């Protein structure tokens, strides 16, 4: 019994310190498992309107910031994530339309921001 008691009480301050360091290390690891990725993506028009011709999209690229588990983010092919504006909302002239993201590839991620969140699309009637 004395031997077991000695194991727990021998070097008690060092054992408490090691528990504290282990807890802080665990806290650090669990809090940093999420990661953020920033990338630029070309804005497309989907579906493309048959009766209109798009002359210009300003800006052509938007900045996307997503957050999620580090392990999952490393497996994402950023070039496959598409940003687009809804072609059904497109009218002749100047259009200020919201940017949308194809969510099928980023189901497990949180979209932190899309900048700018709206783009100007200039369209005219097809001849």
Backbone as XML, in Angstrom:
<?xml version="1.0"?>
<chain id="A" units="angstrom">
  <residue number="1" name="UNK">
    <atom name="N" x="0.815" y="-1.192" z="0.000"/>
    <atom name="CA" x="0.000" y="0.000" z="0.000"/>
    <atom name="C" x="0.867" y="1.269" z="0.000"/>
  </residue>
  <residue number="2" name="UNK">
    <atom name="N" x="1.929" y="1.231" z="0.805"/>
    <atom name="CA" x="2.850" y="2.364" z="0.871"/>
    <atom name="C" x="3.528" y="2.604" z="-0.475"/>
  </residue>
  <residue number="3" name="UNK">
    <atom name="N" x="3.796" y="1.527" z="-1.196"/>
    <atom name="CA" x="4.451" y="1.646" z="-2.497"/>
    <atom name="C" x="3.540" y="2.381" z="-3.492"/>
  </residue>
  <residue number="4" name="UNK">
    <atom name="N" x="2.260" y="2.036" z="-3.480"/>
    <atom name="CA" x="1.296" y="2.691" z="-4.375"/>
    <atom name="C" x="1.134" y="4.157" z="-3.984"/>
  </residue>
  <residue number="5" name="UNK">
    <atom name="N" x="1.051" y="4.429" z="-2.697"/>
    <atom name="CA" x="0.934" y="5.799" z="-2.210"/>
    <atom name="C" x="2.171" y="6.613" z="-2.610"/>
  </residue>
  <residue number="6" name="UNK">
    <atom name="N" x="3.326" y="5.987" z="-2.535"/>
    <atom name="CA" x="4.564" y="6.657" z="-2.914"/>
    <atom name="C" x="4.613" y="6.990" z="-4.398"/>
  </residue>
  <residue number="7" name="UNK">
    <atom name="N" x="4.042" y="6.111" z="-5.215"/>
    <atom name="CA" x="4.011" y="6.361" z="-6.667"/>
    <atom name="C" x="3.218" y="7.631" z="-6.971"/>
  </residue>
  <residue number="8" name="UNK">
    <atom name="N" x="2.091" y="7.824" z="-6.285"/>
    <atom name="CA" x="1.245" y="8.987" z="-6.554"/>
    <atom name="C" x="1.770" y="10.264" z="-5.909"/>
  </residue>
  <residue number="9" name="UNK">
    <atom name="N" x="2.378" y="10.168" z="-4.753"/>
    <atom name="CA" x="2.800" y="11.366" z="-4.035"/>
    <atom name="C" x="4.246" y="11.761" z="-4.301"/>
  </residue>
  <residue number="10" name="UNK">
    <atom name="N" x="5.064" y="10.873" z="-4.824"/>
    <atom name="CA" x="6.451" y="11.191" z="-5.135"/>
    <atom name="C" x="6.490" y="12.164" z="-6.320"/>
  </residue>
  <residue number="11" name="UNK">
    <atom name="N" x="7.208" y="13.256" z="-6.186"/>
    <atom name="CA" x="7.306" y="14.302" z="-7.228"/>
    <atom name="C" x="5.933" y="14.860" z="-7.611"/>
  </residue>
  <residue number="12" name="UNK">
    <atom name="N" x="5.091" y="15.101" z="-6.638"/>
    <atom name="CA" x="3.726" y="15.581" z="-6.886"/>
    <atom name="C" x="3.692" y="16.897" z="-7.678"/>
  </residue>
  <residue number="13" name="UNK">
    <atom name="N" x="4.517" y="17.901" z="-7.363"/>
    <atom name="CA" x="4.469" y="19.139" z="-8.161"/>
    <atom name="C" x="4.784" y="18.905" z="-9.645"/>
  </residue>
  <residue number="14" name="UNK">
    <atom name="N" x="5.729" y="18.023" z="-9.938"/>
    <atom name="CA" x="6.046" y="17.734" z="-11.340"/>
    <atom name="C" x="4.896" y="17.020" z="-12.040"/>
  </residue>
  <residue number="15" name="UNK">
    <atom name="N" x="4.228" y="16.154" z="-11.316"/>
    <atom name="CA" x="3.085" y="15.443" z="-11.903"/>
    <atom name="C" x="1.932" y="16.398" z="-12.185"/>
  </residue>
  <residue number="16" name="UNK">
    <atom name="N" x="1.683" y="17.321" z="-11.288"/>
    <atom name="CA" x="0.627" y="18.317" z="-11.512"/>
    <atom name="C" x="1.004" y="19.211" z="-12.691"/>
  </residue>
  <residue number="17" name="UNK">
    <atom name="N" x="2.260" y="19.616" z="-12.761"/>
    <atom name="CA" x="2.723" y="20.437" z="-13.881"/>
    <atom name="C" x="2.587" y="19.700" z="-15.210"/>
  </residue>
  <residue number="18" name="UNK">
    <atom name="N" x="2.920" y="18.421" z="-15.222"/>
    <atom name="CA" x="2.808" y="17.653" z="-16.466"/>
    <atom name="C" x="1.348" y="17.500" z="-16.888"/>
  </residue>
  <residue number="19" name="UNK">
    <atom name="N" x="0.436" y="17.351" z="-15.925"/>
    <atom name="CA" x="-0.996" y="17.302" z="-16.261"/>
    <atom name="C" x="-1.465" y="18.633" z="-16.843"/>
  </residue>
  <residue number="20" name="UNK">
    <atom name="N" x="-0.999" y="19.727" z="-16.273"/>
    <atom name="CA" x="-1.365" y="21.045" z="-16.775"/>
    <atom name="C" x="-0.839" y="21.256" z="-18.195"/>
  </residue>
  <residue number="21" name="UNK">
    <atom name="N" x="0.396" y="20.881" z="-18.442"/>
    <atom name="CA" x="0.976" y="21.004" z="-19.786"/>
    <atom name="C" x="0.222" y="20.121" z="-20.775"/>
  </residue>
  <residue number="22" name="UNK">
    <atom name="N" x="-0.127" y="18.915" z="-20.371"/>
    <atom name="CA" x="-0.879" y="18.015" z="-21.250"/>
    <atom name="C" x="-2.246" y="18.603" z="-21.577"/>
  </residue>
  <residue number="23" name="UNK">
    <atom name="N" x="-2.908" y="19.194" z="-20.587"/>
    <atom name="CA" x="-4.217" y="19.807" z="-20.827"/>
    <atom name="C" x="-4.094" y="20.982" z="-21.795"/>
  </residue>
  <residue number="24" name="UNK">
    <atom name="N" x="-3.097" y="21.840" z="-21.591"/>
    <atom name="CA" x="-2.907" y="22.982" z="-22.490"/>
    <atom name="C" x="-2.570" y="22.532" z="-23.909"/>
  </residue>
  <residue number="25" name="UNK">
    <atom name="N" x="-1.795" y="21.499" z="-24.029"/>
    <atom name="CA" x="-1.473" y="20.947" z="-25.346"/>
    <atom name="C" x="-2.724" y="20.397" z="-26.023"/>
  </residue>
  <residue number="26" name="UNK">
    <atom name="N" x="-3.534" y="19.676" z="-25.288"/>
    <atom name="CA" x="-4.794" y="19.146" z="-25.825"/>
    <atom name="C" x="-5.712" y="20.285" z="-26.259"/>
  </residue>
  <residue number="27" name="UNK">
    <atom name="N" x="-5.806" y="21.322" z="-25.432"/>
    <atom name="CA" x="-6.652" y="22.469" z="-25.750"/>
    <atom name="C" x="-6.182" y="23.152" z="-27.031"/>
  </residue>
  <residue number="28" name="UNK">
    <atom name="N" x="-4.890" y="23.291" z="-27.200"/>
    <atom name="CA" x="-4.331" y="23.910" z="-28.398"/>
    <atom name="C" x="-4.628" y="23.081" z="-29.645"/>
  </residue>
  <residue number="29" name="UNK">
    <atom name="N" x="-4.464" y="21.796" z="-29.558"/>
    <atom name="CA" x="-4.692" y="20.921" z="-30.715"/>
    <atom name="C" x="-6.157" y="20.914" z="-31.119"/>
  </residue>
  <residue number="30" name="UNK">
    <atom name="N" x="-7.058" y="20.816" z="-30.166"/>
    <atom name="CA" x="-8.482" y="20.766" z="-30.507"/>
    <atom name="C" x="-8.989" y="22.097" z="-31.041"/>
  </residue>
  <residue number="31" name="UNK">
    <atom name="N" x="-8.395" y="23.201" z="-30.614"/>
    <atom name="CA" x="-8.875" y="24.496" z="-31.102"/>
    <atom name="C" x="-8.327" y="24.834" z="-32.485"/>
  </residue>
  <residue number="32" name="UNK">
    <atom name="N" x="-7.270" y="24.181" z="-32.922"/>
    <atom name="CA" x="-6.682" y="24.507" z="-34.224"/>
    <atom name="C" x="-7.004" y="23.482" z="-35.297"/>
  </residue>
  <residue number="33" name="UNK">
    <atom name="N" x="-7.972" y="22.651" z="-35.077"/>
    <atom name="CA" x="-8.296" y="21.650" z="-36.085"/>
    <atom name="C" x="-9.086" y="22.229" z="-37.248"/>
  </residue>
  <residue number="34" name="UNK">
    <atom name="N" x="-9.664" y="23.410" z="-37.072"/>
    <atom name="CA" x="-10.351" y="24.054" z="-38.184"/>
    <atom name="C" x="-9.356" y="24.924" z="-38.933"/>
  </residue>
  <residue number="35" name="UNK">
    <atom name="N" x="-9.558" y="25.011" z="-40.219"/>
    <atom name="CA" x="-8.668" y="25.828" z="-41.045"/>
    <atom name="C" x="-9.508" y="26.657" z="-42.009"/>
  </residue>
  <residue number="36" name="UNK">
    <atom name="N" x="-8.922" y="27.745" z="-42.470"/>
    <atom name="CA" x="-9.570" y="28.602" z="-43.465"/>
    <atom name="C" x="-8.763" y="28.564" z="-44.746"/>
  </residue>
  <residue number="37" name="UNK">
    <atom name="N" x="-9.491" y="28.612" z="-45.852"/>
    <atom name="CA" x="-8.851" y="28.654" z="-47.165"/>
    <atom name="C" x="-9.438" y="29.837" z="-47.920"/>
  </residue>
  <residue number="38" name="UNK">
    <atom name="N" x="-8.559" y="30.626" z="-48.522"/>
    <atom name="CA" x="-8.971" y="31.748" z="-49.368"/>
    <atom name="C" x="-8.531" y="31.456" z="-50.791"/>
  </residue>
  <residue number="39" name="UNK">
    <atom name="N" x="-9.438" y="31.701" z="-51.733"/>
    <atom name="CA" x="-9.090" y="31.495" z="-53.135"/>
    <atom name="C" x="-9.979" y="32.367" z="-54.008"/>
  </residue>
  <residue number="40" name="UNK">
    <atom name="N" x="-9.512" y="32.619" z="-55.217"/>
    <atom name="CA" x="-10.287" y="33.382" z="-56.193"/>
    <atom name="C" x="-10.958" y="32.410" z="-57.149"/>
  </residue>
  <residue number="41" name="UNK">
    <atom name="N" x="-12.170" y="32.765" z="-57.547"/>
    <atom name="CA" x="-12.925" y="31.913" z="-58.456"/>
    <atom name="C" x="-13.562" y="32.770" z="-59.548"/>
  </residue>
  <residue number="42" name="UNK">
    <atom name="N" x="-13.535" y="32.262" z="-60.788"/>
    <atom name="CA" x="-14.185" y="32.952" z="-61.903"/>
    <atom name="C" x="-15.699" y="32.870" z="-61.745"/>
  </residue>
  <residue number="43" name="UNK">
    <atom name="N" x="-16.374" y="33.970" z="-62.062"/>
    <atom name="CA" x="-17.835" y="34.004" z="-61.990"/>
    <atom name="C" x="-18.404" y="33.582" z="-63.336"/>
  </residue>
  <residue number="44" name="UNK">
    <atom name="N" x="-19.258" y="32.565" z="-63.314"/>
    <atom name="CA" x="-19.921" y="32.080" z="-64.526"/>
    <atom name="C" x="-21.391" y="32.484" z="-64.487"/>
  </residue>
  <residue number="45" name="UNK">
    <atom name="N" x="-22.063" y="32.289" z="-65.603"/>
    <atom name="CA" x="-23.502" y="32.525" z="-65.675"/>
    <atom name="C" x="-24.160" y="31.192" z="-65.957"/>
  </residue>
  <residue number="46" name="UNK">
    <atom name="N" x="-25.037" y="30.744" z="-65.034"/>
    <atom name="CA" x="-25.690" y="29.441" z="-65.172"/>
    <atom name="C" x="-27.161" y="29.584" z="-64.851"/>
  </residue>
  <residue number="47" name="UNK">
    <atom name="N" x="-28.033" y="29.107" z="-65.630"/>
    <atom name="CA" x="-27.864" y="28.687" z="-67.020"/>
    <atom name="C" x="-27.683" y="29.912" z="-67.906"/>
  </residue>
  <residue number="48" name="UNK">
    <atom name="N" x="-26.981" y="29.713" z="-68.990"/>
    <atom name="CA" x="-26.698" y="30.827" z="-69.889"/>
    <atom name="C" x="-27.967" y="31.166" z="-70.665"/>
  </residue>
  <residue number="49" name="UNK">
    <atom name="N" x="-28.404" y="32.429" z="-70.658"/>
    <atom name="CA" x="-29.647" y="32.802" z="-71.347"/>
    <atom name="C" x="-29.513" y="32.684" z="-72.871"/>
  </residue>
  <residue number="50" name="UNK">
    <atom name="N" x="-30.549" y="32.165" z="-73.516"/>
    <atom name="CA" x="-30.504" y="31.950" z="-74.971"/>
    <atom name="C" x="-30.744" y="33.233" z="-75.752"/>
  </residue>
  <residue number="51" name="UNK">
    <atom name="N" x="-31.518" y="34.162" z="-75.192"/>
    <atom name="CA" x="-31.882" y="35.370" z="-75.933"/>
    <atom name="C" x="-30.965" y="36.561" z="-75.646"/>
  </residue>
  <residue number="52" name="UNK">
    <atom name="N" x="-29.985" y="36.392" z="-74.752"/>
    <atom name="CA" x="-29.088" y="37.491" z="-74.398"/>
    <atom name="C" x="-27.630" y="37.116" z="-74.644"/>
  </residue>
  <residue number="53" name="UNK">
    <atom name="N" x="-26.832" y="38.146" z="-74.890"/>
    <atom name="CA" x="-25.383" y="37.985" z="-75.015"/>
    <atom name="C" x="-24.750" y="38.771" z="-73.866"/>
  </residue>
  <residue number="54" name="UNK">
    <atom name="N" x="-23.933" y="38.107" z="-73.085"/>
    <atom name="CA" x="-23.261" y="38.781" z="-71.975"/>
    <atom name="C" x="-22.010" y="39.459" z="-72.516"/>
  </residue>
  <residue number="55" name="UNK">
    <atom name="N" x="-21.972" y="40.776" z="-72.354"/>
    <atom name="CA" x="-20.826" y="41.543" z="-72.834"/>
    <atom name="C" x="-19.710" y="41.607" z="-71.803"/>
  </residue>
  <residue number="56" name="UNK">
    <atom name="N" x="-20.090" y="41.706" z="-70.528"/>
    <atom name="CA" x="-19.065" y="41.892" z="-69.508"/>
    <atom name="C" x="-19.602" y="41.496" z="-68.131"/>
  </residue>
  <residue number="57" name="UNK">
    <atom name="N" x="-18.711" y="40.944" z="-67.327"/>
    <atom name="CA" x="-18.997" y="40.653" z="-65.921"/>
    <atom name="C" x="-17.924" y="41.365" z="-65.108"/>
  </residue>
  <residue number="58" name="UNK">
    <atom name="N" x="-18.353" y="42.214" z="-64.160"/>
    <atom name="CA" x="-17.396" y="42.965" z="-63.341"/>
    <atom name="C" x="-17.674" y="42.730" z="-61.875"/>
  </residue>
  <residue number="59" name="UNK">
    <atom name="N" x="-16.735" y="42.296" z="-61.104"/>
    <atom name="CA" x="-15.449" y="41.746" z="-61.480"/>
    <atom name="C" x="-15.601" y="40.327" z="-62.010"/>
  </residue>
  <residue number="60" name="UNK">
    <atom name="N" x="-14.616" y="39.869" z="-62.728"/>
    <atom name="CA" x="-14.672" y="38.523" z="-63.303"/>
    <atom name="C" x="-14.370" y="37.448" z="-62.271"/>
  </residue>
  <residue number="61" name="UNK">
    <atom name="N" x="-13.655" y="37.825" z="-61.206"/>
    <atom name="CA" x="-13.298" y="36.870" z="-60.145"/>
    <atom name="C" x="-13.757" y="37.416" z="-58.804"/>
  </residue>
  <residue number="62" name="UNK">
    <atom name="N" x="-14.104" y="36.499" z="-57.902"/>
    <atom name="CA" x="-14.471" y="36.875" z="-56.541"/>
    <atom name="C" x="-13.604" y="36.092" z="-55.556"/>
  </residue>
  <residue number="63" name="UNK">
    <atom name="N" x="-13.408" y="36.678" z="-54.392"/>
    <atom name="CA" x="-12.630" y="36.033" z="-53.335"/>
    <atom name="C" x="-13.573" y="35.211" z="-52.464"/>
  </residue>
  <residue number="64" name="UNK">
    <atom name="N" x="-13.268" y="33.932" z="-52.311"/>
    <atom name="CA" x="-14.064" y="33.023" z="-51.493"/>
    <atom name="C" x="-13.226" y="32.621" z="-50.285"/>
  </residue>
  <residue number="65" name="UNK">
    <atom name="N" x="-13.838" y="32.665" z="-49.112"/>
    <atom name="CA" x="-13.180" y="32.184" z="-47.893"/>
    <atom name="C" x="-14.083" y="31.118" z="-47.287"/>
  </residue>
  <residue number="66" name="UNK">
    <atom name="N" x="-13.536" y="29.901" z="-47.151"/>
    <atom name="CA" x="-14.286" y="28.813" z="-46.529"/>
    <atom name="C" x="-13.511" y="28.297" z="-45.323"/>
  </residue>
  <residue number="67" name="UNK">
    <atom name="N" x="-14.265" y="27.713" z="-44.387"/>
    <atom name="CA" x="-13.665" y="27.179" z="-43.167"/>
    <atom name="C" x="-14.202" y="25.783" z="-42.929"/>
  </residue>
  <residue number="68" name="UNK">
    <atom name="N" x="-13.332" y="24.919" z="-42.437"/>
    <atom name="CA" x="-13.759" y="23.560" z="-42.148"/>
    <atom name="C" x="-12.643" y="22.750" z="-41.544"/>
  </residue>
  <residue number="69" name="UNK">
    <atom name="N" x="-12.898" y="21.474" z="-41.344"/>
    <atom name="CA" x="-11.865" y="20.601" z="-40.776"/>
    <atom name="C" x="-10.619" y="20.577" z="-41.657"/>
  </residue>
  <residue number="70" name="UNK">
    <atom name="N" x="-9.467" y="20.645" z="-41.007"/>
    <atom name="CA" x="-8.196" y="20.682" z="-41.732"/>
    <atom name="C" x="-8.026" y="19.478" z="-42.648"/>
  </residue>
  <residue number="71" name="UNK">
    <atom name="N" x="-8.380" y="18.319" z="-42.160"/>
    <atom name="CA" x="-8.191" y="17.103" z="-42.955"/>
    <atom name="C" x="-9.075" y="17.109" z="-44.198"/>
  </residue>
  <residue number="72" name="UNK">
    <atom name="N" x="-10.292" y="17.622" z="-44.079"/>
    <atom name="CA" x="-11.193" y="17.667" z="-45.230"/>
    <atom name="C" x="-10.781" y="18.754" z="-46.218"/>
  </residue>
  <residue number="73" name="UNK">
    <atom name="N" x="-10.297" y="19.881" z="-45.720"/>
    <atom name="CA" x="-9.876" y="20.966" z="-46.612"/>
    <atom name="C" x="-8.691" y="20.568" z="-47.474"/>
  </residue>
  <residue number="74" name="UNK">
    <atom name="N" x="-7.833" y="19.721" z="-46.949"/>
    <atom name="CA" x="-6.673" y="19.308" z="-47.739"/>
    <atom name="C" x="-7.070" y="18.419" z="-48.912"/>
  </residue>
  <residue number="75" name="UNK">
    <atom name="N" x="-8.267" y="17.826" z="-48.860"/>
    <atom name="CA" x="-8.730" y="16.948" z="-49.938"/>
    <atom name="C" x="-9.589" y="17.667" z="-50.975"/>
  </residue>
  <residue number="76" name="UNK">
    <atom name="N" x="-9.901" y="18.939" z="-50.753"/>
    <atom name="CA" x="-10.775" y="19.677" z="-51.661"/>
    <atom name="C" x="-9.971" y="20.219" z="-52.836"/>
  </residue>
  <residue number="77" name="UNK">
    <atom name="N" x="-10.496" y="20.002" z="-54.042"/>
    <atom name="CA" x="-9.895" y="20.578" z="-55.240"/>
    <atom name="C" x="-10.576" y="21.923" z="-55.481"/>
  </residue>
  <residue number="78" name="UNK">
    <atom name="N" x="-9.889" y="22.989" z="-55.142"/>
    <atom name="CA" x="-10.474" y="24.326" z="-55.194"/>
    <atom name="C" x="-10.910" y="24.705" z="-56.604"/>
  </residue>
  <residue number="79" name="UNK">
    <atom name="N" x="-10.233" y="24.209" z="-57.609"/>
    <atom name="CA" x="-10.585" y="24.559" z="-58.990"/>
    <atom name="C" x="-11.951" y="24.001" z="-59.393"/>
  </residue>
  <residue number="80" name="UNK">
    <atom name="N" x="-12.470" y="23.033" z="-58.650"/>
    <atom name="CA" x="-13.781" y="22.467" z="-58.968"/>
    <atom name="C" x="-14.935" y="23.220" z="-58.303"/>
  </residue>
  <residue number="81" name="UNK">
    <atom name="N" x="-14.632" y="24.112" z="-57.378"/>
    <atom name="CA" x="-15.673" y="24.906" z="-56.724"/>
    <atom name="C" x="-16.046" y="26.041" z="-57.662"/>
  </residue>
  <residue number="82" name="UNK">
    <atom name="N" x="-17.313" y="26.104" z="-58.034"/>
    <atom name="CA" x="-17.764" y="27.076" z="-59.025"/>
    <atom name="C" x="-18.574" y="28.187" z="-58.372"/>
  </residue>
  <residue number="83" name="UNK">
    <atom name="N" x="-18.326" y="29.408" z="-58.833"/>
    <atom name="CA" x="-19.152" y="30.544" z="-58.451"/>
    <atom name="C" x="-19.906" y="30.990" z="-59.692"/>
  </residue>
  <residue number="84" name="UNK">
    <atom name="N" x="-21.148" y="31.383" z="-59.490"/>
    <atom name="CA" x="-21.982" y="31.728" z="-60.638"/>
    <atom name="C" x="-23.065" y="32.719" z="-60.236"/>
  </residue>
  <residue number="85" name="UNK">
    <atom name="N" x="-23.669" y="33.325" z="-61.256"/>
    <atom name="CA" x="-24.871" y="34.129" z="-61.066"/>
    <atom name="C" x="-26.002" y="33.424" z="-61.796"/>
  </residue>
  <residue number="86" name="UNK">
    <atom name="N" x="-27.203" y="33.615" z="-61.303"/>
    <atom name="CA" x="-28.378" y="32.951" z="-61.864"/>
    <atom name="C" x="-28.758" y="33.604" z="-63.191"/>
  </residue>
  <residue number="87" name="UNK">
    <atom name="N" x="-28.639" y="32.857" z="-64.279"/>
    <atom name="CA" x="-28.944" y="33.360" z="-65.613"/>
    <atom name="C" x="-30.412" y="33.690" z="-65.820"/>
  </residue>
  <residue number="88" name="UNK">
    <atom name="N" x="-31.302" y="33.094" z="-65.026"/>
    <atom name="CA" x="-32.733" y="33.389" z="-65.143"/>
    <atom name="C" x="-33.056" y="34.813" z="-64.687"/>
  </residue>
  <residue number="89" name="UNK">
    <atom name="N" x="-32.220" y="35.393" z="-63.851"/>
    <atom name="CA" x="-32.442" y="36.755" z="-63.353"/>
    <atom name="C" x="-31.865" y="37.810" z="-64.289"/>
  </residue>
  <residue number="90" name="UNK">
    <atom name="N" x="-31.179" y="37.379" z="-65.323"/>
    <atom name="CA" x="-30.495" y="38.288" z="-66.229"/>
    <atom name="C" x="-31.483" y="38.969" z="-67.171"/>
  </residue>
  <residue number="91" name="UNK">
    <atom name="N" x="-31.353" y="40.296" z="-67.291"/>
    <atom name="CA" x="-32.179" y="41.089" z="-68.201"/>
    <atom name="C" x="-31.258" y="41.927" z="-69.074"/>
  </residue>
  <residue number="92" name="UNK">
    <atom name="N" x="-31.822" y="42.516" z="-70.099"/>
    <atom name="CA" x="-31.031" y="43.370" z="-70.978"/>
    <atom name="C" x="-30.563" y="44.599" z="-70.208"/>
  </residue>
  <residue number="93" name="UNK">
    <atom name="N" x="-29.305" y="44.978" z="-70.433"/>
    <atom name="CA" x="-28.747" y="46.148" z="-69.764"/>
    <atom name="C" x="-27.827" y="45.758" z="-68.617"/>
  </residue>
  <residue number="94" name="UNK">
    <atom name="N" x="-27.807" y="46.625" z="-67.618"/>
    <atom name="CA" x="-26.927" y="46.422" z="-66.463"/>
    <atom name="C" x="-27.680" y="45.668" z="-65.372"/>
  </residue>
  <residue number="95" name="UNK">
    <atom name="N" x="-27.054" y="44.612" z="-64.857"/>
    <atom name="CA" x="-27.661" y="43.784" z="-63.816"/>
    <atom name="C" x="-26.698" y="43.670" z="-62.637"/>
  </residue>
  <residue number="96" name="UNK">
    <atom name="N" x="-27.190" y="43.909" z="-61.434"/>
    <atom name="CA" x="-26.405" y="43.688" z="-60.223"/>
    <atom name="C" x="-26.954" y="42.418" z="-59.580"/>
  </residue>
  <residue number="97" name="UNK">
    <atom name="N" x="-26.190" y="41.335" z="-59.694"/>
    <atom name="CA" x="-26.685" y="40.019" z="-59.280"/>
    <atom name="C" x="-25.828" y="39.414" z="-58.170"/>
  </residue>
  <residue number="98" name="UNK">
    <atom name="N" x="-26.467" y="38.668" z="-57.254"/>
    <atom name="CA" x="-25.706" y="38.014" z="-56.179"/>
    <atom name="C" x="-24.904" y="36.829" z="-56.706"/>
  </residue>
  <residue number="99" name="UNK">
    <atom name="N" x="-23.737" y="36.639" z="-56.129"/>
    <atom name="CA" x="-22.872" y="35.512" z="-56.488"/>
    <atom name="C" x="-23.271" y="34.309" z="-55.643"/>
  </residue>
  <residue number="100" name="UNK">
    <atom name="N" x="-23.387" y="33.155" z="-56.290"/>
    <atom name="CA" x="-23.722" y="31.916" z="-55.597"/>
    <atom name="C" x="-22.587" y="30.913" z="-55.794"/>
  </residue>
  <residue number="101" name="UNK">
    <atom name="N" x="-22.535" y="29.925" z="-54.892"/>
    <atom name="CA" x="-21.482" y="28.906" z="-54.947"/>
    <atom name="C" x="-22.129" y="27.547" z="-55.108"/>
  </residue>
  <residue number="102" name="UNK">
    <atom name="N" x="-21.536" y="26.715" z="-55.975"/>
    <atom name="CA" x="-22.007" y="25.330" z="-56.094"/>
    <atom name="C" x="-21.640" y="24.615" z="-54.802"/>
  </residue>
  <residue number="103" name="UNK">
    <atom name="N" x="-22.653" y="24.236" z="-54.049"/>
    <atom name="CA" x="-22.432" y="23.720" z="-52.698"/>
    <atom name="C" x="-22.197" y="22.220" z="-52.637"/>
  </residue>
  <residue number="104" name="UNK">
    <atom name="N" x="-22.280" y="21.522" z="-53.753"/>
    <atom name="CA" x="-22.119" y="20.067" z="-53.708"/>
    <atom name="C" x="-20.717" y="19.645" z="-53.280"/>
  </residue>
  <residue number="105" name="UNK">
    <atom name="N" x="-19.692" y="20.444" z="-53.574"/>
    <atom name="CA" x="-18.323" y="20.085" z="-53.192"/>
    <atom name="C" x="-17.929" y="20.601" z="-51.813"/>
  </residue>
  <residue number="106" name="UNK">
    <atom name="N" x="-18.709" y="21.519" z="-51.266"/>
    <atom name="CA" x="-18.332" y="22.107" z="-49.980"/>
    <atom name="C" x="-19.432" y="21.937" z="-48.935"/>
  </residue>
  <residue number="107" name="UNK">
    <atom name="N" x="-20.072" y="20.792" z="-48.925"/>
    <atom name="CA" x="-21.147" y="20.532" z="-47.961"/>
    <atom name="C" x="-20.678" y="20.639" z="-46.516"/>
  </residue>
  <residue number="108" name="UNK">
    <atom name="N" x="-19.478" y="20.177" z="-46.235"/>
    <atom name="CA" x="-18.978" y="20.117" z="-44.863"/>
    <atom name="C" x="-18.251" y="21.382" z="-44.426"/>
  </residue>
  <residue number="109" name="UNK">
    <atom name="N" x="-18.317" y="22.427" z="-45.233"/>
    <atom name="CA" x="-17.573" y="23.640" z="-44.927"/>
    <atom name="C" x="-18.513" y="24.814" z="-44.721"/>
  </residue>
  <residue number="110" name="UNK">
    <atom name="N" x="-18.029" y="25.773" z="-43.977"/>
    <atom name="CA" x="-18.782" y="26.999" z="-43.744"/>
    <atom name="C" x="-18.232" y="28.069" z="-44.680"/>
  </residue>
  <residue number="111" name="UNK">
    <atom name="N" x="-19.117" y="28.736" z="-45.400"/>
    <atom name="CA" x="-18.699" y="29.832" z="-46.272"/>
    <atom name="C" x="-18.580" y="31.072" z="-45.394"/>
  </residue>
  <residue number="112" name="UNK">
    <atom name="N" x="-17.365" y="31.547" z="-45.219"/>
    <atom name="CA" x="-17.120" y="32.712" z="-44.374"/>
    <atom name="C" x="-17.466" y="33.988" z="-45.133"/>
  </residue>
  <residue number="113" name="UNK">
    <atom name="N" x="-16.986" y="34.092" z="-46.371"/>
    <atom name="CA" x="-17.321" y="35.283" z="-47.144"/>
    <atom name="C" x="-17.122" y="35.058" z="-48.630"/>
  </residue>
  <residue number="114" name="UNK">
    <atom name="N" x="-17.875" y="35.847" z="-49.374"/>
    <atom name="CA" x="-17.728" y="35.961" z="-50.824"/>
    <atom name="C" x="-17.548" y="37.456" z="-51.068"/>
  </residue>
  <residue number="115" name="UNK">
    <atom name="N" x="-16.412" y="37.835" z="-51.645"/>
    <atom name="CA" x="-16.173" y="39.257" z="-51.854"/>
    <atom name="C" x="-15.754" y="39.533" z="-53.285"/>
  </residue>
  <residue number="116" name="UNK">
    <atom name="N" x="-16.467" y="40.381" z="-53.975"/>
    <atom name="CA" x="-17.734" y="40.979" z="-53.594"/>
    <atom name="C" x="-18.859" y="39.954" z="-53.704"/>
  </residue>
  <residue number="117" name="UNK">
    <atom name="N" x="-19.925" y="40.192" z="-52.977"/>
    <atom name="CA" x="-21.035" y="39.231" z="-52.990"/>
    <atom name="C" x="-22.005" y="39.474" z="-54.142"/>
  </residue>
  <residue number="118" name="UNK">
    <atom name="N" x="-21.810" y="40.569" z="-54.861"/>
    <atom name="CA" x="-22.625" y="40.876" z="-56.047"/>
    <atom name="C" x="-21.698" y="41.318" z="-57.175"/>
  </residue>
  <residue number="119" name="UNK">
    <atom name="N" x="-22.087" y="40.997" z="-58.405"/>
    <atom name="CA" x="-21.304" y="41.422" z="-59.567"/>
    <atom name="C" x="-22.215" y="42.131" z="-60.558"/>
  </residue>
  <residue number="120" name="UNK">
    <atom name="N" x="-21.610" y="43.006" z="-61.354"/>
    <atom name="CA" x="-22.334" y="43.685" z="-62.430"/>
    <atom name="C" x="-22.212" y="42.859" z="-63.702"/>
  </residue>
  <residue number="121" name="UNK">
    <atom name="N" x="-23.352" y="42.586" z="-64.314"/>
    <atom name="CA" x="-23.366" y="41.833" z="-65.566"/>
    <atom name="C" x="-24.042" y="42.709" z="-66.614"/>
  </residue>
  <residue number="122" name="UNK">
    <atom name="N" x="-23.316" y="42.952" z="-67.703"/>
    <atom name="CA" x="-23.859" y="43.736" z="-68.812"/>
    <atom name="C" x="-24.285" y="42.771" z="-69.911"/>
  </residue>
  <residue number="123" name="UNK">
    <atom name="N" x="-25.557" y="42.881" z="-70.309"/>
    <atom name="CA" x="-26.085" y="41.971" z="-71.332"/>
    <atom name="C" x="-26.875" y="42.762" z="-72.368"/>
  </residue>
  <residue number="124" name="UNK">
    <atom name="N" x="-26.915" y="42.208" z="-73.594"/>
    <atom name="CA" x="-27.735" y="42.815" z="-74.645"/>
    <atom name="C" x="-28.460" y="41.705" z="-75.394"/>
  </residue>
  <residue number="125" name="UNK">
    <atom name="N" x="-29.484" y="42.092" z="-76.135"/>
    <atom name="CA" x="-30.284" y="41.122" z="-76.899"/>
    <atom name="C" x="-29.435" y="40.481" z="-77.979"/>
  </residue>
  <residue number="126" name="UNK">
    <atom name="N" x="-29.655" y="39.202" z="-78.170"/>
    <atom name="CA" x="-28.964" y="38.462" z="-79.228"/>
    <atom name="C" x="-29.566" y="38.874" z="-80.566"/>
  </residue>
  <residue number="127" name="UNK">
    <atom name="N" x="-28.719" y="39.070" z="-81.566"/>
    <atom name="CA" x="-29.204" y="39.482" z="-82.899"/>
    <atom name="C" x="-29.563" y="38.305" z="-83.741"/>
  </residue>
</chain>
